[in-house]
Each structure stands twice: as C-alpha cells, then as structure tokens.
Amino acid sequence: MPFDREEEFHFVATAYYLSPAVRAHWEKLLDGPILWFGTTLECIADYLEKLEPPPGTVAAPGAPAAPATPAVAAKPAPAPTK
C-alpha cells in the first residue's frame, strides 16, 4: 500500500515480504524507487477503511473506489427450521 512520497521515493507498506518481482512492479507503477515498510494486516485494513479520496479527485487506475459511506454489515440469514 503506497502511503507517502518524499522527493523521488515512494513509501510502500506491506504485511508480507516484498519479493524482487513485486518490488519491481511497484517501482514501475509508481515511476521511481520505493522504501518498504513492514506492518500488520490489521494496520493495513485500518488504513484502507480510513482511506477516502479528496472531493473532486479520481482514483488511480486499477485502484478500488472508496465507498462514499461506511459499509453496513448485512444481518445473518435466519437458521433453517425443521
């Protein structure tokens, strides 16, 4: 997950090892070198929940669109009766 940029470096956080192939992919996608930070899946999930593009902007190609409102959990289906 790219989360910041300082000069020509992009900061990317992952919860897993960043293999050379994945690192090359991110460097190509972001058009520059990256600094990799390891974190937990919980931290990445929290970040994604809070992530919302500023009004009037368009998400990067291939990026999932952030929901306009928080998702509401669906009620579980009732248990079948015998």
C-alpha positions in Angstrom: 0.0 0.0 0.0 1.7 3.3 -1.1 1.2 5.8 1.7 3.6 8.7 1.2 6.2 10.3 -1.1 9.4 12.2 -0.2 11.3 13.7 -3.1 11.7 10.8 -5.6 11.0 8.0 -3.1 7.5 6.4 -2.6 6.8 4.8 0.8 5.0 1.4 0.5 3.7 -0.7 3.4 3.0 -4.4 3.2 2.1 -7.1 5.6 4.2 -9.7 3.7 7.7 -10.0 2.2 8.2 -7.7 -0.7 9.7 -10.1 -3.3 12.0 -8.6 -6.1 9.3 -9.1 -8.7 6.7 -7.3 -6.5 9.2 -4.5 -5.7 9.9 -4.1 -9.5 6.2 -3.9 -10.1 5.6 -1.1 -7.6 8.7 0.8 -8.8 7.4 0.6 -12.4 3.8 1.5 -11.3 5.0 4.5 -9.2 7.7 5.5 -11.6 10.5 5.6 -9.1 12.3 3.9 -6.2 10.4 2.8 -3.1 11.1 2.5 0.6 9.4 -0.6 2.0 7.8 -0.7 5.5 6.6 -3.9 7.0 3.3 -3.8 9.1 0.4 -6.0 10.2 -2.7 -6.9 8.2 -4.7 -5.1 10.9 -2.8 -1.8 10.3 -3.4 -2.1 6.5 -7.1 -2.9 7.0 -7.4 0.2 9.3 -5.7 2.4 6.7 -7.9 1.1 3.9 -11.0 1.8 6.0 -10.0 5.4 6.6 -8.7 6.0 3.1 -11.0 8.2 1.1 -10.0 10.3 -1.9 -10.3 14.1 -1.5 -13.5 15.5 -3.1 -13.2 16.1 -6.8 -10.3 13.7 -7.4 -10.2 10.5 -9.4 -8.7 7.3 -8.0 -5.6 5.9 -9.6 -6.1 3.4 -12.5 -6.8 0.0 -11.1 -7.3 1.3 -7.5 -10.6 0.3 -5.8 -13.0 3.2 -5.4 -13.6 4.2 -1.8 -17.2 3.9 -0.6 -19.0 7.2 -0.1 -20.4 6.0 3.2 -19.3 3.2 5.5 -20.5 -0.2 4.6 -23.3 -1.6 6.7 -23.0 -5.3 7.7 -25.9 -7.4 6.5 -27.9 -9.3 9.0 -27.2 -13.0 9.0 -29.9 -15.2 7.4 -32.2 -16.9 9.8 -31.4 -20.5 10.7 -33.5 -23.1 8.7 -36.4 -24.6 10.6 -37.1 -28.3 10.8 
